[in-house]
Amino acid sequence: MLEKNYIKKIRQRLEEAGYLVHKTAERFSKGWPDLIAVGNYKVLFIEVKTEVNKLSALQEDNLFNIAKHNGLAYVARMKKGQEILSMACSNNTYIPVAGWHHIL
């Protein structure tokens, strides 16, 4: 699946759950997560990756900085047809998330 298609799928899921979703523009927000979603008394920052794409150092720095400021920063990755969700932590590590129901 192409990253842009995966982003659309996630955006649709978030909007169906009642979130207001903004897709960041790469040229204006380099390194920021692909999606910012507001709803259910939360603001979610979500970086989307496919099997072949990797996080850049700047993207990781931004995710960890968001976490250090008590933000909810996630990486959604498609790997071998399975979705893998991880949450960035303030100690510069990631913890796995069992599914979207734990995020939304």
N, C-alpha and C positions, 0 to 999 in steps of 0.2 A: 504494500500500500504506500502510495506517495505521502510525504509529510503533509502537504496541503490538504489532501483528502482526509487524513487522520485528524487534522486540526478541525476541519468542518464537522466530522463525526463527534468529536468531543464538544465542540461549540453547541451543536444541536442537543446533545445530552444535557448540557448545563442549562440551556434555554428552556428545555422541556421541564427541568427541575425548578424553574422560576428564577434563574439567575440572569442578571444583566451582564452581557459578555462583550469585551472589547478585544479585538485582535490588534496587537501592536504592529506598527510599521517598522520593518527592519532598518530602513535608512535613517529613521528618526530616533530609534530606541535600541541601538546595537547592544546586544548582551542581555536585554530584558526578556523575561519569559514571553512566550508567544501569545498567551491568553491571560487576561485579567477578568475575573468574574466576581460580581458582587451579588450577594443574596443570602437569605437565611442568617442574617446578622454576621456574615463573614465576608472577607475579601480573599480570594484564592488567586495565586500566581502559578501558572502552569506552563512549563516548558515541554514541548512535544518533540519526540524523536522517533525515528523509524529504526529498523535493525541496523542500517549502515551508517546512520548519523551519530556523531558523538557530541557531547557537551564541550563547548570551548572553555578555556580557563576563565574568560570574562563571564560567561553564562553561569558557571559554577560559583564564582565569586558573588555574583548578584543573588543567586538563590540562597547562598549561605548568609549574605548580609540581610536579606529579607527575613530569614529565620531568626537572625540575631536581634532584629527589631520586632520580634513577636508576630511576624507575618506567617501566613500559611503558604509555603512554597513547595511545589510538587514537580516531579518529572513523570510524564506519561510516555511509555515506550512500547512500541509494538515489536515483539520478538517471536518469530516462528508462529505467527498468527495469534499469539496470546498477548493480552495487555498486561504490562508490568507497571505498577504504580509505586513510586517512592516519594517519601517526604524528606525535604532537606531539614537538617537540624542545626542548631546554633553551634555545635561542636565540630562542624565541617564533616559530618557523616550523613548518610541516608538511612532511613528505616523503611522497610517494605510496608505497603498498605494493602490490605486484603481485597479491596474493591472500591468502586465509586460510592457505594452506600456508606462507607466509612468517612468519605470526604464531604458528600453533599448533605 
